[in-house]
Every structure is written in structure tokens, then in C-alpha cells.
């Protein structure tokens, strides 16, 4: 059950907010991690430890991902949720997805694989190169056009909640930095479990609230974005949720990547405004060749693999 709330000062129409119970255990007993900034309060369930946004904006969160501007011209440029420029992240994301696709292909060679939240299709393209049969679900019309018209790959318009998929269709389902955006991740995982063949594999990456960087930054952790990220998992809570909906053989690992120095500068400017003057100064005196160096970095993402229960691999 959800509870509609109203907040705001006199003369100002406040955003409609709603409180939600814990998506993992159903409890309503929470402690506050970060007070509301007008887009939702981040709390942690005292019973199971799941962190999530409640109260949260009452609008359907899926609508913002349908906008053509979500993947471009958001964040610093407009103040809206989304990416400053998803396409500019290509040099970082495309090789990363190649490594992940090859890893999955070794486990499930030739797999029919579905990506939830396929964005511009970088992973789908790499999955095809790895010998798999990729398909995507993506709400953004601009991204759908790229996948369909440029990559010539199948894509379903819409969201996980809207998709009609026959049970036992896929060998693998993948979600990269997506599950934290879902309004009902437990319900979404139940749907995906049905879509997988017995013994099918699910691959999830998501920010790890238990990682060192999150603990270091506390309530200033840059992944705390209550308008976009509605849930904040750690290894224990994501494992519990997967077990609850019918997955087993769960493995949680760190999810590092390599980043150009220029990319790190950009992220620091974006997510930590007080550091912008210092970052700008350091960036100015950094030689151009150094800005193009790619360095390994693990800032707190985790990769989770699990199998639909009921049959051995």
C-alpha cells in the first residue's frame, strides 16, 4: 500500500509524493539515510537492510526515460535527470560491454539474450559480435531508432513492465545500471525469471552501496539520485531479492572498468560541484597526452550473476 503525501510552502504547488514499503521484505520500519531534497528521501529498511527512496515522486518514473533528451543534454546542461551525453561515453562503454559480452558468451554460447534498458545498443552490438542473438527493450524513441535502423537489431519499444514475453523465451537477460531505476524491482525480477528458460542466466550491474567509495562519501555518494535511482543495493540485499523470486547460484563481484583521465575529470565536475574549481585547475595543467591515458578504476559498481532455479546448468 502506498500513501500519498503533500509537501511545500504556502503559494507553491508541491510535487505529489508517495510513501512505499520495503520492496524486499514489505516492512515499513525505516531509518533516514538522506533527508529529502524535494525529489525524495533516502531510507533504509531496519528489517532487511534495503535502501530506497520513500517518499518518492508519485509520477511514473518510466516517463522520463522515454524523452530523447534523457541520454543527451541532461545533468549539468539542463538540471534534468539523465546523461550529459551518453554518446560521448562510447570510448568507455563499448570496450567494457565487449568484455562483458565475451564473458557471457563463454557461459552461454550462442545464447538468445535480452537486454533491459538497451540505450544506444552498445552491448547488443558486442553481444552479436560474441556470437549471441541479442534483442533489446528500450523506452527512448531516439535509442530505438539507433538500434533498429543503424545496428539492424531487434528492439521492443517500451519498458520491462509493458513488454509481453512468452515464458521460457531467453537463455540470458541482462540489465546494466538499470535495476536501481525500477519502481518495483522485485516484481521486475519475477517477470524476468518467467521469461528465462530453466537454468537461464541473469546478469545485473548496479551501484554497490556497500562498496568502499559509498561508505567513504556517506550521504554525499554521487549515486544518491532519488529522482532516478529508487533503490540502492549491496551484495546482501540484491542476493536476498534474487533468491526470493527464484534464482540461485548467485555470484556477486566487483565491476571495475578503465577510464580516460579526461572522463574522470568530467565526472568529478558533474557530481561534486564544490570540487569544480580544484578539478578545473588540475585539468588545466594536465598535459593533453595524460588526459587520454586510460586507468583502471573501481568506484563501487557490482556485477551480479544468477541462474533461474530448478535445473542445473
Steps between C-alpha positions, in 0.01 A plus 500: 500500500625849421421821679462829310675792667501875441791728581597856422461858611209738470432616147709222345342192349713219645586188302276207583687243706420145606639277771573136416582196714823307466506322164694208645326411827188721502580676828434867569767546769780721366782729602592807297824496300453835329222750551283603208630761258156535343538186289472238773650381828751215501433246774615156611273218612580406859383142442692393188742785424374602156549871426243679286317826436187566709312719476571536130354700214162351416533530122582188299883497485494332160387817324831682546689222322283534189627852436754540220690732734553242775812363330619839376489858635405414858686516832718814515362641177135518605470380858276215384578137580695302246830525316688807388589299189466122490665491158814668637537205740541262204882465540444379857181297461555317171821317601350425842192342341729299274669344801167424667352353180798268457470390863131416455564324167743262670228402747210492253643472146258599225247616758181681420552802724275788601629831633261708712570870446715459190577874453690547172568130455870486589461173689265353240758563228775340706275204585446441128876515442540239776273260310181550698151593376422832668173687542421812700223676689540879500255785576688780319384548141835651401686195631249266339578658163873447548456134593246425228624714210876525553586176678224300330413321821157420648372735769167515684371851564401557860597377842546177691156544654330542162674225303311184407741205497418131494630293794831325442602716203856604588826335600635822652354830620729795574444829682786749513451779754124458461350311794549798733266703276206258526199600708450134596825305456369188674203487264731561205729216602199268532403585141852438377520166681192390304653620172815294553534137406565260790863549593501837323746766608431853623781758498458822700728794562399763752662745742619320814398685813738281698809594297784701650425815301137508609600457864765770463261754349206422731192703415703687234543185288440608141272202428242642743276646229146452636323614184671227297643240738215368712691207657853459636618141533798335660616141451270371774177674396533426127570133583198480731273649236623262230452200730150618590383492138655169397869543420791304643877458452536873554845651453576865585828655385655841463438665163807710416567675171769709332443875468686778317634766735283756316192290581589500870536878498156534339336273757656686790373832364153357446439327828702705748440871426714626792800336333452669162753782557768255616422247226505777240842615617645148501348430159648820359855407597466133400677426167272398214667163463431421865131585460477217247658243729259224596528386860325217689252624757242340725269758654231266625302319231431129548426225250250232600443170321230251597308211346132427487452228760368154428762346275878475496696675230 
